[in-house]
């Protein structure tokens, strides 16, 4: 059964480049409307949605209190862009920036410091080449779909599967609204199958392309909120504010700020299973429509990072799979689900 809640409130305007007064007000708003110990509700989620989403309909909620939002069709550049500009050209561009010139004049740093910074950037970009999230390529998502706004919770998993694979395991905090972890890919698929039967509808794991498209939420930046990693703590549980800070477990979902499409915890908290087999991107493929990944492989794809990951592994483009034989760190892994879009749902 699907139900909706009507709300006419507009989405708040979040500052994406710095944590300003507007950012503080936004954080306060989301704390009051569902980012506390309870799950984000339909009315609160609707306030975060864009006009393109609202044109498709309201958020929906199913029998296990899972809220899903419509994700509009569109296209995006999937993967990480690599800057091939040489040191000299990058340095010249920076020196033409008035803000950089002011900081040099104020002796905040020197030209020599700037050159060292540029050289580090060039080396980092060289290392990125051939990485798991390169080369960048155009992807088209041809039809809308629903995506759960949060990772599947322990309570939702228990209601559908009748089991608790995390029980008695290390690096777990038990509670109804904590993200379900210690979930294998096969178990996540079985969850979708059982939920589909229970709801008389079709649920499944997102494809890797659907996952990144939804995470980006119309952005082309490092994170869904921009390029400033200093803001990550407002949007994600990762090593700096979780694992290294005593919170060595996947946290309650929906505690942090959502992205522009009303999706929570797309960065950090728990790695999320996708439908696809893991494989390097095809460097010859310039464009793809609704890609589903390779037809076979050894391991499935994870996306989004976890509570134990460094900042670099929580980017919108971060992707991973089991990297070593016998290595199964499923305490890090959860999932969220897609429901096929039907206009009549709202």
N, C-alpha and C positions, 0 to 999 in steps of 0.2 A: 504494500500500500504506500502511495506517495502523497504527501500533503505539502502545502505551501503556506507561507505567511506573507501578507501584503505589507509593504512599507514604502513610503514615498521619500525617505531621507536620501540626500545625495551622498556620493562617495566623498570622503575627506581628501584634501589635497596634501599629499605627503611630500615633503622636501626630500629629493633623492641625492643631493650632493653634500648636505651637512646636517648635523643634528641640531636644528634651530629651535626657536620657540614653537614654531608650527609642528616640528617633529615631536616635541614634548607633548603638545596638546593631542596629536595623533596617537601617541603611545598611551596617554591617559584614556582617550576615547575607546581604544581597543581593549584596554584592561577592563573597562567598565562594561563593554558589550560582548564579552565572551572569552577574553584571553586569561581569565583567572583559572581556578581549579576545575571549572566546568567546561564542557565542550562549547565551541562557538555555535551559536544558534542561527536559525534561518534568517531571522530579522536582522541580526547583526552582520551576517555574511552578505546579505543583499546590499547593505550600505557600502560595502567595499567594491561592488561590481561596477564595471564600466558600462557605458551606453550600448556598446556592441553586444555585451553579454545580456543586458536587460532586454534588448530587442529579441533575444531568443527565448526569454522567459525568466521566471524567478528561480532561486535555488530550490531544490527538492530534498525531502528527507524520507528515508525508508523505515522499515519496521525495526531495524536495529539502531535507530537514531543516527544514521550516517547521513551527513549533509553533503550534497553534490551540487556543483555549479556548472552551468553550460560554458563550454569553451568554443569560441567562434572559429570557423574555418579561416585559413589564411596561409601565408608563407613566411619563412624565416631562413636566416643563414645558420645552419647547424654546425656546431664545433667552434674551435678557437681560431681566430684570425692571427696570422703571423706577420709581423712588420719586417719587411726585407730591406728597409732603408739603411744605408751605411751610417757609421758613427758621425761622419762630418755633416751629413745632411740633417740628421736628428739634432745635432748640436746647434746648427745654424737656425733651425726652426725655433728651438727653445730660446735662443738669444734674441729672437725677434719678438718674443712674448713680453709685453710691458710689465707684467707682474714679476717675471723672472728678473728683468732689468732692475726693478725697484729693490728686490731682495739682494741683488748683488751690490747695488749702491748702498744699501743699509748694512752691508757686511754680514748678512745672515748666512751666506755661503759665497764661495769664490767661483771663478770660471773653471778653475782646476777641479773643484768639487763637482761641478756640473758635468764636466767631461768624464770624470770617474763614474758618475751615475749613468750617463749615456752608454758608456762601455759595458757596464753591468747589464743594462737593458738589452743590448745587442747580444751579449752572451746568453742571457736567459731565453731570448727568442730563438737563438740557434739550437738550444737544448729542447725547445718545444717542438721543433720540426720533427715530424715522424712520431710524435706523441700520440697517445690513444684518442685524443679529441681533435686531431688534425688529419687532413686538411678541412677547412671550412667549405661547406657546400650548401646549395639552395635546396630546401625541402618545402613541398606544398602539402598542406593538410586540407583535403578536399571537402570534408564535411564536419559539422560540429559534433561534439560529444560531451558527455557529462564526466566530471572527475571529482572524486571525493576531496573535500577541502582539507582533510587531515589524514594522516597515516591511520591505518586500522588500529583500533585500540584493543587492549587485552579483553575488555568486556565484550566488544563486538566479535572478536575472534572466538571467544568461548561460546557466545550465543549461537554462532553459526556452526562451529566445528565440534563443540562439546569437549574440547581438550585445551590444555594450557602447557605448551611445549617449553615455556620459560620457567615453570615451577621448580623451585629448588636449585636453579642454576645461578652461577656467579654473574656479576655485572648486570643485575636486574633489580629494579624497584617494582614491586607488585602493586597494582591498583587499577581500578576500572578504566581510567582515562590515560594510562601510560601506553605508549606505543607498544604493540605486540612485536616481540623479537624472537630469536631462535626459530624462525619460520623458514623452511626450505622453499625453493621455487615450486616444487611439486605440491607442497601444502598450500601455498598461496593460490595456485591454480585450482586446487580442490575447493578452497574457500569460495572462489568465484563461482565454481560449478554449483555448490550447495546454496549459495546466496541467490543465484539465478533461479534455482528451483523454488526456493522459499518465496521469492518476490514475483515469480512468474514473469521474469524479464531477463535481459542478457547483461551479465557483468563479466569483466575480464581484466587482466593486467593491461596497463598502457603499453603501447609500443615505445621504443626508446625515443623516436621522433616526437610522438605525442607528449611524452614526459618533458623533454627539453623545451618544446614549444610552449607548454603550459607554464613551466618554470620561468621562462623568459618573460612571459606575459607582455609581449610587444616590445621588449627592450633588446638592445644589441650590446649591452654592457657585461662586465665580468659577473656581476650578480644581478638578480632581478630588481634590486633597488639602486643600482649604479655601480661605479668602479671603486668607491671608497670602502676598503676593507675594514676601516675603523668603525663602520656602522653595523658590521656583521652581528655583533652581540645583541642588537635589537631584533634581529630576524632569525637567529639560529642558535641552537645548542651545538657547540663544537669543543675542541680540546681546551681552549683558553678559558671558557666559562662553564665547562662541564667536567670533562675527564681530569684535567689538571687542577680543577677547583673543588674536587671532592665528589662531584656528581657523575660517578662512573656507571652510568646507565642511560638508556633511552628515557627521556622525560615525558611528562604529560604533554599531550598534543595540544596545539592551539594556544600556547603560552606566549609566543612571540608575535611580532607583527606579520601580517600576511603580505603576499605580493599584490600587484595591481589587479589580479584576477580573483582575489579572495582566497588564495591557497596558502595554507600554513605549513611551516617546516619543510619547504622544498629545499632549503639549505640546512644540512646538519640533522641532528637528532637520531635518525636511523637511515642507513642506506636503504634504497627502495628497489625491489625487484621490477624488472620490465619483462615484456613478453619475448624479446629478441635473444638469439644467441649472440655471444660476444665475439667480435672480430674487429680488426683494424678497419677504418673507413677506406672505401675504394677511392684512391686518389684520382682515378680517371673519370669518376662519376661527378658530373657538374650539377645535376638536378635530379630530384627524385620526388615522386608523388605517393604519399601514404606508404612510405617504406616500412617493411616488417623485419628487416635484417636478413642475415644469411639463412639458408634452408637447413643447415646443420652446423654443429659446433661441439665444443667440449663443455663450455660454461655459459650461464646466462648473465645478462647485464645487470649491474647495480647502478643506481643514480643518486646523486644529491649529497653524499657525505654522511657523517654520523657524529655522535657526541664525542668520539675519540679521535676525530680527524683534525689535521692542521687546516688552516684557512684555505690553502690552495686546493684542497680536496673537496671543498664545498661550493665551488663555482657552478654556475648554470651549466657548464659544459663538462663537468667532472664525470668520468665514467670508470667503472671498475668491474672486475670479475675475480673469481678465485685465481690467484696468481701462482700458487705453488701446489704441487701434488700433496694431497692429504691435509691441506689448510682449509678449514671450514669455520671461519669466525662468524657464525650465524647469530651471535649475541648482538652484532651490529646491524642486522638486517630485518627490515619490516617491509611494508608495501602499502600502496593505496590502489584504488580500483577505478576503472572506467565503466560507465553504463552507456549503452548506445542511445543516441539522441532521438527522441520522438517528440514532435511539436506538441502533441496532446498532453504531455506530462505536466505542463504548467497550467 
